[in-house]
Amino acid sequence: MKNKLYYQFAGSCFLLILTVLGYFVKSFPKVLQPFDQWVTGLVYNANDALTPFFLWITQFANPLTIIILFLAILFVLLFGKQYAEAIWLSLSVIGISGVVNPLLKLAFGRERPALEHLVSEHSLSFPSGHATASMILYGSLIFLFPLFIENKTLRLGLQILLGLVIFTIGLSRIYLGVHYPTDIIGGYSLALGWLLWSFPIYQEKRFIWRFQSKQN
């Protein structure tokens, strides 16, 4: 695949960010406090008028929402005989968001911020599950749009919209008091690291399977 090394180098950089953050979370959490406190001070419950919006947008990365959207997209891909896309999406959502993220939470054992939580959460904090899930699902669509949407204006508009959704979901978790900013960065880094590393591999499989008439 063209630019494979660039994709995977970028993916490695994001995984390195996750590793460094995880090291400090586990061994030297006080190093992260100034940054977390500064950003949290800017974002946390900054304006009561925004609370309904953030309560609404955060639901787009709730587990039930992710599962429903994932199954709907998976059905469309399988119905259209896009098997490479279906496998890549499944590995991303189930493997990274559903398995790796919870295991990392247990490994790092970071408690959630000692703030009033505007939503109920019971799991550990790092890396953010909502940040990971939103980047995995909506980020996958951003990667796949160029393959299925020929209209460049429409494609770019949808990619920007999903990018804003991903960013705003991360922001909502800080605003609602359930995550540190570094939790969000960690979740995004985990997801982006995987997406950038695996996307060239998926494209190679897609090319081979199309050549072999195993998929559309």
HUJONOR-V488188 format. One line per field, one symbol per residue. ss: DSSP state (~ for helix, > for strand, _ for the rest). psi: psi as a letter, one per 30 degrees, with the letter a starting at -180 (. if undefined). A space follows every 50 residues. Layout:
ss: ???
psi: ???
//
This chain:
ss: ___~~~~~~~~~~~~~~~~~~~~~~~~__~~~~~~~~~~~~~~____~~~ ~~~~~~~~~~~_~~~~~~~~~~~~~~~~~___~~~~~~~~~~~~~~~~~~ ~~~~~~~~____________________~~~~~~~~~~~~~~~~~~~~__ _~~~~~~~~~~~~~~~~~~~~~~~~_____~~~~~~~~~~~~~~~~~~~~ ~~~~~~~~~~~_____
psi: kkgeeeefeeeeeeeeeeeeeeeeeeeiffefeeeeeeeeeeejhejfff eeeeeeefffgkeeeeeeeeeeeeeeeeeghieeeeeeeeeeeeeeefee eeeeeeefhkllkilkkflkkflaeklkeeeeeeeeeeeeeeefefffje jeeeeeeeeeeeeeeeeeeeeeeeefgfklefeeeeeeeeeeeeeeefee eeeeeeeeeeeghfl.
//
